[in-house]
Amino acid sequence: MQTTTWRALAALITIATLTACAPLLIGGGAAVVADEAIEQDQGGDGLF
């Protein structure tokens, strides 16, 4: 019974961590794509 409790707790922590980080990863990816698009369009260093 003890192992099942720890596994369930680990699963909940993992899910909470991944869902909290998803917007940051998506936003970071969008920033990289936007930077690359500006570099290709206008030349120079882009946004950053």
The 8 nearest C-alpha neighbors of each residue, nearest first, counted from 0:
[[1, 3, 2, 4, 5, 6, 7, 8],
 [0, 2, 4, 3, 5, 6, 7, 8],
 [3, 1, 5, 4, 0, 6, 7, 8],
 [4, 2, 6, 0, 5, 1, 7, 8],
 [5, 3, 7, 1, 2, 6, 8, 0],
 [4, 6, 8, 2, 7, 3, 9, 1],
 [7, 5, 9, 3, 8, 4, 10, 2],
 [6, 8, 10, 4, 9, 5, 3, 11],
 [7, 9, 5, 11, 6, 10, 4, 12],
 [10, 8, 6, 12, 7, 11, 5, 13],
 [9, 11, 7, 13, 8, 12, 6, 14],
 [12, 10, 8, 14, 13, 9, 15, 7],
 [11, 13, 15, 9, 10, 14, 16, 8],
 [14, 12, 10, 16, 11, 15, 9, 17],
 [13, 15, 11, 17, 16, 12, 18, 10],
 [16, 14, 12, 18, 13, 17, 11, 19],
 [17, 15, 13, 19, 14, 18, 12, 20],
 [18, 16, 14, 20, 19, 15, 13, 21],
 [17, 19, 21, 15, 20, 16, 14, 22],
 [18, 20, 16, 17, 21, 15, 22, 23],
 [21, 19, 17, 23, 18, 22, 16, 24],
 [20, 22, 24, 18, 23, 19, 25, 17],
 [23, 21, 25, 24, 20, 26, 19, 18],
 [24, 22, 26, 20, 21, 25, 27, 19],
 [23, 25, 27, 21, 26, 22, 28, 20],
 [24, 26, 22, 28, 27, 23, 21, 29],
 [27, 25, 29, 23, 28, 24, 22, 30],
 [26, 28, 24, 30, 29, 25, 23, 31],
 [27, 29, 25, 31, 30, 26, 24, 32],
 [28, 30, 26, 32, 27, 31, 33, 25],
 [31, 29, 33, 27, 28, 32, 34, 26],
 [30, 32, 34, 28, 29, 33, 35, 27],
 [31, 33, 29, 35, 34, 30, 36, 28],
 [34, 32, 36, 30, 35, 31, 29, 37],
 [35, 33, 31, 46, 37, 45, 36, 32],
 [34, 36, 38, 32, 33, 37, 31, 39],
 [35, 37, 33, 39, 38, 34, 40, 32],
 [38, 36, 40, 45, 34, 39, 35, 41],
 [39, 37, 45, 42, 35, 36, 41, 40],
 [38, 40, 36, 37, 42, 41, 35, 45],
 [41, 39, 37, 38, 42, 36, 35, 45],
 [42, 40, 38, 37, 39, 43, 45, 36],
 [43, 41, 38, 39, 40, 44, 45, 37],
 [42, 44, 45, 38, 41, 39, 37, 46],
 [43, 45, 38, 46, 47, 42, 34, 37],
 [46, 44, 38, 37, 34, 47, 43, 35],
 [45, 47, 34, 44, 37, 38, 33, 35],
 [46, 45, 44, 34, 31, 30, 38, 35]]
